[in-house]
Amino acid sequence: MKKLVLFTFDYELFLGNRSGAVQECIIKPTYKLLSLLNQYQFKGVFFVDTTYLISLKAVAELYPKAKEDQAAIYEQLRNIIQQGHYVFPHVHAHWLDAEYLPNENEWSLKELRYYQFSALDQERQIKLFNESVQLIQSIADSVVKNYRIDSYRAGGWSIQPFSSFKPHFLEHGIHHEWSVLPGKYVTSTAHSFDFRKVPTEQPTYHFNDDVCKSEKNGTFKEWTISTLSLSRFEKWMNFKVNGLIQRLIKKEKLKGSTVSSKIKEEGDIYCESNGLRLIASFEGLNPYNLMKYQAMIKRSTYFHFISHPKLITGTEFRMINILFRSLSKQKGLETDFRKVNF
């Protein structure tokens, strides 16, 4: 049986009071990722924050710098598709309330009432989802004919209630869903998700009305995001290695600000006492947890990374190269989700 390792990315700016600049948060790190993916002939799946692009389009005709950002993003998305990678929609609906700051050529996203897609009324949901799919389709169609948009990832993992998404999935032929973190749950002032009842027998499964309920003949397919479990000692070791790296290498500052919401409740039912269960990601990758990831991937048939180009540091890019080099030596490894039947 082939081993499937998925590299998925949320293609977006920061989502708080300061969005950061397009070149630093999106364009430059994404081109670095593409260079590494292409070097090892691995596939990438990029979930594009379409609500940002819709907002950007509205100001691009008024402000030259915004127009330049739009052109750079569209060119990069075309390059991603031309190079054989995937581009799909990813909706952060609170961009509908975002304020453009022309002097900084950045955005401020202070209002969080629409962070969760389900907070929109039905009319706005339909309009936003339609525009999101059409935007990706228009970019893709300039590169390849009949590009298939059949996958989606929810902003903030907020795919619940699925009843807010199902009509749009059916309308647009969305079959693959990529938002679920098995065992984890969060309730904040901005959003919520609860994946405590997600089936764990298989990393992928079909469902109909509830992303937490597997149904053999379900219309939709869930591709769960992987995690790395660390014991109390391993958690301590990971912390120490991160601290050592920060002492040896100047810590890179965030290029923007994160969502300013307050956590009311959060947890992970599969995390052992005093341990840590890392979401599989290139952010935070260091020599210690890299070895843990390599060992886990070696004994698994499925592993799914979720990463954000805006957050990946120079040190982490070097770790990615080491990871890719080791994975390229494994026989039977596949990184294209369309080529393996799970």
Secondary structure, 3 states (H helix, E strand, C coil): CCEEEEEEEEECCCCCCCCCCHHHHHHHHHHHHHHHHHHCCCCCEEEEEHHHHHHHHHHHCCCHHHHHHHHHHHHHHHHHHHCCCEEEEEECHHHHHCEEECCCCEEECCCCCCCCHHHCCHHHHHHHHHHHHHHHHHHHHCCCCCCCCCEEEEHHHCCCCHHHCHHHHHHHCCCEECCCCCCEEEEECCCEEECCCCCCCCCEEEECCCCCCCCCCCCEEEECCCEEEECHHHHHHHHHHHHHHHHHCCCCCCCCCCCCCCEEEEEECCCCCCCEEEECCCCCCCHHHHHHHHHHHHCCCEEEEEECHHHCCHHHHHHHHHHHHHHCCCCCEECCHHHCCC
